[in-house]
Every structure is written in C-alpha cells, then in structure tokens.
Amino acid sequence: MEQNYFSPLSEKEQRIKLKKKKWAQIKKNRALYLMLLPGIVYFLLFKYLPMGGLVIAFQDYQPFIGILDSPFVGLTHFIRLFTEDTFMMLMKNTLIMFLLNLTISFPFPIILALMLNEVRSQRLKKGIQTIIYLPHFMSWVIVVSIFYVLLTTEGGVINNLIEQFGGQRISFLTSKAWLRPMYIFQDLWKGAGWGTIVYLAAITNVDEQLYEAADMDGAGKLRKMWHITLPCIRPTIVTLLILKIGSILDMGFEHMFLLMNSMNRDVAQIFDTYVFTAGIQNGQLSYSTAVGLFKGVVGLILVVFANRLAKKVGEDGIY
C-alpha cells in the first residue's frame, strides 16, 4: 500500500512564493500605489536626500569650494552651541513654549471634538465646523497681520476699547509678558478646528451599542464622554501625543519669526528662529546646520522613548 507524504517547501521556495504573492498584491492594488507615488517622491527629494548635507555640521563649510573640499572641524560647532550663553536662553524659551503648547494647544482639539460630537443638529454642527476650520487655510502672515491690526497701540480695536473703558493702552506686540499668551491664542485660533478632524473621525468608530448600554444604566453625557468616548479614542490621542513629544524643539519658524521684534527677542528667540538668524542672516551655515541636527536628534530620541513608554502601558504606539 503506497503512502503519500507531504513534502514541505524548501526555504528558497518559500521566499520565492512569498515574493510572488507580494508582487501579485502590488499589481492588484497598483492604483493605490500610484496615488502614493507623489508623496514618496516628495519625501525622497525634500526630506531624505537633503540629509546628505548634514555633513557640513562637522565642517567649516565654504559655499564657494563646496562640501567635498570644505575643511573638517569635527564637533567644534556643537561645542560652541553648548557652551554659549545663547543655548540656555534658546532651551528655556523653546521648552516653555512647548509645555504651553502641550498643556493648552494639544488637549483643546480633543475637548472641541467632544463638544461637537454632542451637537445633534447636523446643520448647526456643519456650520460650526466650517467656521472653526476656516482659519487653518490662512497663512501665518495673514493671521499675525489680523492680530496686528487688532492689537496695535496706534488705532488698534482692542486698545481703543480699553481706552474707552478708562484703561491705558497696552503694547501687546512688543511686550515680553504678552508674547506667549498671544502665540498660544493664535495657534489655537488657527489650528484647533482643523485638529478636531482626526478626533471626530476616531469618535465615529466608537460602537453605538456602548452608548445605548450606558443610557440604560442611567449615565449622563459627561460620564459617557469619560468612560466610553475618551477610552475608545485613546490610541489616536497617544499616537498624536508621541508625535507631539518628538517635536519638542521644533515649534515652527514662521509664526514666531513674525511675532518677534527687538523688544521681545529675549523670550521669542527659539531654536527655529535661531537657525534662520545664524544661517541665513549671519551666513554661519555649518553652525546653523549643527543646531538643526541637534534638534533632529533630540526629537528622534524622544519619539523612540515615548513610543516604548506607550507600549509598556499597553498602547500600540506608532511602530
């Protein structure tokens, strides 16, 4: 009596089979991959390819002789960065702005999304969404210009109102004390509405049966928010929080640069504006590259650390 034995595929045959399967999937979904192509090309050209220029952080780069012929100076620029008095000022200003952003700007879209989710009238809900989304499509130049017109001491609407009520005009635009509140308020006004999109999308995936069970138990809206909605969108919150932590030294150049002037420079100067000042205005290209590389390395370390911490507490993380 003959017996048929199953002969397993060799390792080489398994690799070939897996490779064919992957190519079959790519061919099947070729339209989706073609849609990804512009984004991939963008990141290759403007994100990864320029990383080769980071070598000038270790050189005394001279544009006229090029990267290959510029003299190598090792860690000289990094030593200068850490030993100058400017470093502590930059670190302090950047960390304060980051903490304000993390404690105010980050949770505000979550609160806004929870409130919008409770609006039952679809017409009212869409109207509110449209109004709060509009500032996102304005450039920082327009946003800062609008606030300049409102807050300037020479004919500004806000100062005119303060004066009419018996107060004295306030120099919002040049005051060190008002810079950070003004920065955060503008950041909220421009970005909070757009930031709710991700959270509203996550809320739509919450199982409606959970809310029905909570209604049967007599839970109110606040309890349903706290015990159902927030736990269900927690993975989304954690993912965005990890990415936010990674940008601890990357607060954005344009917004702060437009708000900064000679009167508030001591509190407005952050790493992003300092890179522009040192590199473009003062022509210290190697030194500014070293500052930018330091920012990137710190951000990478914090993303890895935050991701591991998230996995230890039971979350998925970003990778």
Secondary structure, 3 states (H helix, E strand, C coil): CCCCCCCCCCHHHHHHHHHHHHHHHHHHCHHHHHHHHHHHHHHHHHHHHHHHHHHHHHECCCCCCHHHHCCECCCHHHHHHHHCHHHHHHHHHHHHHHHHHHHHHCHHHHHHHHHHHCCCCHHHHHHHHHHHHHHHHCCHHHHHHHHHHHHCCCCCHHHHHHHHCCCCCCCCCCCHHHHHHHHHHHHHHHHHHHHHHHHHHHHHCCCHHHHHHHHHCCCCHHHHHHHHHHHHCHHHHHHHHHHHHHCCCCCCHHHHHHHCCCCCHHHHCCHHHHHHHHHHHCCCHHHHHHHHHHHHHHHHHHHHHHHHHHHHCCCCCCC
